[in-house]
Amino acid sequence: MRRLSGVLAVGAAVLGLPAAAAATPRARDFSQGVPLGARAAGAGPVVTPAIRAPRTFDLLGVSWQAPEKVTVAVRARSVRTGRWSEWVTPGGADDAPDDMLTALRGTGPVWTGRSDRYQLRLSRPARGVRVDFVRSHVGKVRSARGAAAGQPSIIPRAQWAGNQCNPNGSPQYGSVQMAFVHHTDGANDYSPQDSAGIVLAICRFHRDDRGWNDIGYNFLVDKYGQVFEGRAGGIDQPVVGAQAQGYNAQSTGISSLGTFSAVGQTDAGLRALSQLIAWKLSLHGAPVSGQVTLTSAGGGDNRYPSGTPVNFQRISGHRDGDATDCPGDALYAQLPDIRARAAREAPSTPTGTGAARPQLTLVPVAGRLAFPQPVQVSGRLTLPDGSPIAGVRVEVQIRSLHGHWVSITTADTASDGSWSASVRSSRSVSVRAYWPGDAGHGGVASSGTKVVVQPTVSLAASVKRIRAGGAETLSGTIAPRKHVVGLLVQRRVRGRWRGAGPSTARARGGKFAATLHPAPGLYRARATFGGDARNSKASSSTVFFRVLPARRPAGTRAA
């Protein structure tokens, strides 16, 4: 994550945040098992007594082993007031990454504020119940003024996360064609100073307790109108989040801090939501009004099977795509107001559409190469009239195994708009170029191009000539490493080549060997690889060796 931390540091500098203003976030997570006792299967609801947590906490979530479907409500006792909160029924884990296609048997996180005790109410008995807690604290944070036209003030990750929730992997990039509105669940009676700690606690829960790479949401908004950068990768980038299962690679996700089932978002919160959505969608060339058709990527809690075309409003609620109550009935009812506000905030023509939309090309030097040759690509960034866009940075991206575009390297455009770069890949890969745009131009991506990567296979014979009864060892290497290599060993018999040896060899660490005890004759051999999901088939050059008849014992004569 060196690249990400560098991006965050540069981002803080660009946004004018002095180093001395950085907050000092702290977070700690822990868990506790909750034995429910022996109850008959199929029995009714279960309410636990008040349970003291191992230490005070600010957020909790519940998971279990079986059965699959259980509805859980939680409440907690405030350390400050000694009072119990209302019962909250948190959403499930249906906002998982697109490649996590099975639903997690657990709830989402619930912000409680500093608490010491909790109670659970389950719709049915469950085994292996566990409560995961997070305690977090963040010092004073400050919004950064928008660096681009229409951009709202956003509190960057460096302020609320510090080094307490570093992502577990590199960011992945898709496209932004619409926005999903969410709520986080939890107490609504937080102060403006609490919001950063809530965001940090959610991040730790998503990363450490649910096993995601990072916080799921792209942005978070509190009831005071503060906007927080969520998942790392760049606020102006089409970062793939874990916020609307089946549609993460085609959308951005914005969550309101709190529970909005009975009460709606505040006017300050609505204003921040609409301004943020208008800026984000326009930045990526998407209108804020009307509908868009996305293809579902499936998932355990997706409302639509994988491959289904689904029509969405450009600004939709989480429940429109997945089986969830999110963003709560009250906030869902405010979506028409958010759409109207966003339409007033957005430019009349979204940035990047119309006559000024840039054009970006990518051409690989070779469509097939042998590992470890780099994938060399080049292209041009121009306006529709052919005028070059010079002196800007283009990102070179490859498609991950999960289908998302991931930035690998960058290249600067020359005076004529041309650029070139090289990418090293151990597998066959689709490559594209992406430019996020600037204040005057929207982002643009080239079409993807497939480059086939062949393994490099070598083979050598231990000796070129041996006597019958001796041993011949065929050894070689394969890179990238594979577990099994094919061997084609043939002997010349009456003018024809016939099979005469083992058909495979085990490879360890990219090396393999096979020992033969061949009969007299002329032999040839090749090492082969039949291809797999990562690499195409390949073979070594052919090696020859001859086996001579065994020597006659001394003093004997031919009959």
N, C-alpha and C positions, 0 to 999 in steps of 0.2 A: 504494500500500500504506500510505498514511497511516492509514487506519482500522485496519488490522491492527496496526501498530506501537503505536497508541494502546491497542488492546485488550490487547496484551501488557504494556504498561506498567501499565495499570490492574490487569491480572491479577496482576502481581508485587506490587503494593501490597496488593491484597485478600488475597493469600496470605501477607502479612507478611514479604516479602523485602526487607531493607534494601538501598538502592542500593549501599552500600559493599561488599556481599557478592557483587556481580555478578562473574562470571568474565570472563576476557579471551581469548575464543576467537580462533584464527587458523587459516586454511586456505588451501591453494594447490593448484590442480590443473593437470596438464600431461599430455602424451601422447607416444607414441613409435610410429612405424611399425615393423613386423617383417616384412621380406621373407623369404619361405620358400624362394625359389629356384624354378627351373623344374622341376616334377615332373609326371609324366604324370597326366592326369585319371583318377580312379578308383584311384590308388595308395593304399597302406595308411597307417597312422598316421604322424604327423610329430611328432618330439620336437626342440625347438630346443636349441641349446647354452645354457649359462648366459649371460644377457644383462644387462649393466650398465644400469641405468636412468639417465636424464639427471640425476637427483638422488635423494636418499633419499625413501622414500615409506612410507605406512602402509596404503594400500588400493589395489587395482587391479581392473580389469575389462577384458574383451577383446571386441572387435567385429571384424566382417569384412564384405566386400562380397558374396562368393559362395563356395561354394554356400549354399543356405538353411539346411540342417541340418548342423551340425558340433558334436560334443561336445568340450568343452575342459576340461582340467585344468590347474591352476597350482600352483606352489610358489615360495617366496621364501626368500632368505637373510637371517637376522637380523643387523642391525648390532651388536647387543649381544653375542650369543653366537657369531656366525660360523657357526651351524648352519643347515641347510636344514630347512624345514618339511615336513610330510607333503604329499602331493599332495591337492588339494582340487578337486572338480568342482562349480563353482558352478551354481546354477540359472540358467535363462534369464530373459528379460525378460517373462515371462508375467504378471507382476503389474502390467501397464501400466494407464493410465487406460482407462475403458470406451470412450472415443471413439477410442482408438488400436487399431484392430481388426486390424492386421496385426502379426505378431510381429517384433520387432527381431532382427536377426542379431547377437546379442551375448549376453554373460553378465550376470548380476547382479554386484554388488560383492563382493570378498573382502577381509576385514580381515587384514593380515599382521603388523601391528606394524611398528616402524621397520626397514625393509629397504633393501638397495641393489642386489640382483640378483634375477632371476626366471627361471623356465623355463616353457615352455608345452608341453603335450602335446595334439595335435589328432587327432581320429579320422580325419581325411582332410585332404588339402591344401586350402588356402583362399587366396583372393586378397584383397588390401586389408586385411590383419590390422593392427589397431591396439590398443595397450594404453593405457588411460586410468588415470592415477594421481591420488591425493589424498594430500596430507600435511596433517595437522591436529594442533592442540594446543589443549587447553582447560584453564584453571586449575581451581582447586578449586570444586566445585559443591555445592549444598546442597538437599536435598529440602524441599519446602514441605508443611506439615501440611495434611491434608484440611480443606477449608472446609465440607463438607457431611457428613451422617451416612453412614458406610460408605465414604467416599472415601479411598483410600490416599494416602500421601505421594507427590507427583509432582514431579519436577524440571522446571521450566518451560523453554520454548524460550529465553527471555531468558538463561538461565544457560549452556546448551550451545552456542547459536548466535550470540548477540550480534547483530552485523550481518553475519555471515559467510555466512548462507544465507537471506536474505530471500526470501519467496515471489515468484514472477513474476506472480501473478494473485491475484484475490480468492478467498476460500474458497467452495466450493459445499456445499450442504446437502441431504441426502437423508433417510433414516430409518435407525434402528439396530434391526434385527430379530434379529441374530445376531452372533457373533464368529468371525473366522477366526484361527487360530493359525499363526504362521510361524516360521522361523529365518532369520538374516541370512547364513549361511555365513561361513567365516573361522576364524581361530585362536580356541581356547577358553582359552588360557593368558594372559588379560589380567588386570590388577589392577583394583580398584574405581576407581582414579584414571584408568584408561584409557577407561572406558565412555563418558564424555561426548565424548571425541575420536572414538571409533568412530561415535557417532551423528552428529556433525558431518560426518565423512568420508562416511558413507552419504548424508546430505542433499546434500552438494556433488555427489556422483556422480549421484544421481537428477536433480537440477536441471540441472547443467551438462553432464554427459556423456550423459544419456539424454533431456534436453529436457523433463522434467516440470516442473510448476509448483513443486513442493516435494518434500520427502521423502515417500515413498509410504505409510509406515505411520502409523496414528493414534497408536500408543504403542509403546514399546520397553522391554523388561525385560532386565536383565543377570542373571548367575548369582548375584550377591550380593543380589538382591531389589530393586535400585534400579529405579524406574519413571521413564521419560522421556516428556514430552509430545512427540508427533511432529508430524504435519501441523498447520499453524496453522489457527485458526478457533475455538478454544475447546474445552477438554477436556470441557465439559458439553454440547457441541453435536453434532448428527449430521453431522459433517464428512465429506465424500466424499473418500476417499483414493485411492491407486493401489496397491492391495495384493492384490486378488483380481479379476482381469479378468472383467467381466460381472456382478459383484455388488457393486461398490464403493459404489453409491448406496443399498444396502440393508443394509450391514453395517459393523462396525468391525474394524480389523486390528491385531493385537498381535504383535510379533515378538520372539523371544528372540535376544540377541546371541550368536553363535557357530554352530557346526555340531553338529547333534544327530542325525546318522545312526547313529553307533555308541554314543554316550554320551547319557544322558538329562539333562534339566534338573535342577538342584540342588533340594534341598528349599526353600531360600530363594526360588529362582526360581519354583517351583511355587506357593508360598504367595502371592507377589506377583501372578502371573498370575491365579490364581483369585479373589483379592480384587478385582483391577482389573476382571475380566470381570463378576463379580457386581455391582459398583457400577455399571458402565457400562450393562449391559443393564437393570438395575432402574431406573436413572435414566430410561430411555426407554420404560419400561412393558413390557419384554419379559422373559419368564421365562428362567431359565438352563437349564431342563430341557425335554426333549421335542423335537419337531421343528417346523420351519417350512418352508413352500413359497415359494421365490423364483422369479421369472421371469428366466431368463438373458438378458443383453444381448449375448451373443455375444462374439467376439474370436478372434484367431488361435490362441491356446493354451487357449481355453475348451473344456471337455470336452463342452459341450452347445450346440447351435445357438441362435441368438437366438430368443427367444419360447418356449423350452422351460420348462415348470414343473419345478423341481428341488427335491426334498426334502432338507433338511439337518438335522443335529443343531444345536441352538441354539449349541453350541460345537463347531466343526468345524476340521479341518485344511485348509490351503490346497489340498492335493491332492484334496480332496473336490469341488472345483469346477473346478480347472484342471489341465492336463496338466503336472505337476511332481512332484518328490519331496519338496518342502517340506511339512511342517516337519522332515523327517528321520524315519527309521524309529523311532528311540528316543523322540523327543518325541511322535510320532504315537501310539505305544503308551501314552504317559502321559495321553492325552486323557481316558480314563475317570476317572482320578484327579483331573484338573483339574475335570471336570464335577461329581464328588462334592464336592470342596472348595468349588467355587463355590456349589453348592446349599446347603451349610452356612452360607456367608457371606451369601447373599442373604436379604432379608426374605421372610417367608412369603407375603406378597402383594406382587408388584412394585409399586413406586411408580407411581402414575398409573393403575392398573387398579382395577376394583371400583367401589363406589358413589361414591368421592370424585373420580372422574376429571373434570377440568374440561371445559367446553364453550366453544369459540371460534368466533365467526362473522365473516364478512367479506362486505360488500355493496358493489359498485362504484356510484358515483353515476350513471355512464352506461356502457353496454356497448359503445358506439361513440363515438369522438371523433376530431377532426381534429388532427394534429400542428401545433404543439407543446403542445397542451393537456395538462395533467398528468392522470394516472390517479388519481382521488380515490376513496378507499375508507374504510369505517368498519365497526365491529362492536362486539361485546361479549365479555367474558371472564367467565364465571360458573361456579358449581358446579351440579351437576344439579338442585338445588332452586331455582335461580334466584338464589341469593345472589351478589353481585358479588365479584370479586377485584380490589381497587383498588390503585393505586400500584405496579403492576409494569410492566415494559417488554415490549411485544409487538414482534416483528420482522415487517416486511412483506417478503415474498420474491417473486421472479419466477422462472419456470422458464427456465433457460438453453437455448440452442440444442442442447445435448447432453442435455437432459432433467433436469438437476439443479436443485434449488431454491437460489437465491442471495439472501442478505439484502441489501436495498437501503437500507432506512431503518428507523427504530423509532418507536414511539409509546407514551406512558404511559397506562395506564388511569385513568379518572376514578373518582369515588366510587361511581358506579353500574356500574362495569366497562366503560363505553364507551370507545372510542378512535377516532381518525381520523388519516389520513395521506394524503400525495400522493406519487406516484412518477412520474418523467418517463421515458418510453420512446419510442424512435423506431420501434418495431415493435409489431405485435400481440402480446400477451403474456398468459400465464396468471399470475394473482396469487393469493397466499394469505397468511394470517397464521399466525405460529408463536410459541408461548410455550414456552421450555425447561423451565418448571416450577421448583419450589423444594424445600426439604426436606420439605414436606408434600404436594406434588402433583407428578405426572409431567408431562412435556411434552405438548403438544397442538397440533395444526395444524388450521386450518379447511380446508374443501374449496376446491379451486382454481377460480377463475372466469376465463373468457376475456374479455379486453377487446380489441376490434378498433381498430387505429389506422390512420386514413386519411391519406394524404399531403395536404398543402395545395397546390393547384395554382392559379396565376393566369395570366391571359392579357390582353394589351392590343394594340390596333391602333395603328399609328403615326399614322394619320390616319383621320378618319371619312368624308371625301369626297375622292376623287381623280379625275383625268381618265384615260381610257384611255391607255395608254402609260407611265403613271407606275408607281412601285414602292410596294407596300404591305408593311410589315414587321409580322409577328405575333411578339411576344416575351412571355416570361413566366418564371415560376419554379416549381420543385417542391421541396418539403421534406417529409421527408428527401430527400437527393439521389438521383436516379436517372440512368441513362445515356441512356435513350430515353424520349421523351414522344410520345404519339399526337396527331395533329392531325386534326380533323374540320372541313374547309372546304367549304361548300356555297353554290351560287348558285341564286337563284330563277329558274326557267324555266317559263313557262306555268302558273303557280300551284303548282309543285312544287319541292322542294329537291333539287338534284342535286350530286354530288361535283364539286369544282372546284379541288383543290389537293393539296399533298403530304400523305401519310398519317402521317408521323413527322417528328420533329426530334431531333437530337442535343443532349444537355444536358451542360454542363460546369459544375462548381461549383454545380449547382442552377439554372442559367440556360440558356435555350434561345431560339432565334430562327429564323424562316424568312421569306424575302423572296419575294413574289409579283408577277407582272405580269399582273393580271387583265383580262378583257374587261369591257365595260360591263354593269352589272346590280347587284342587291342581293345582298350576301353575309352569311353568318353563320359564326362559327368558335368551336370549343371545343378546349381542350387536355385530353387524357385520359390516364389511367394504368390499364392493364389488370389490375394486381394482381400480386403475386409472393409468395414464401414469407414475406416479412416484413410486407407491408402489403396492405390490401384495395384494390380499384379505387376511383378517384376522378376527378373532372373539375372544370374551371374553370367559371365562369359564362360565358354566351354573349356574344360581342361581335359587333356589326353594323357594316358599312361599305358605302358605295355607290361604284360606279365610274361616272362620267359619260362620255358620248361625248367623243371627242377634239374639240378646238376646230378649226373650219374655218379654213383660211388666210384672211387678210384679203383682201377684194375678190372672193371667190368667192360664188356663189349656189347655192342648192339647185336641182337639176335639176327 
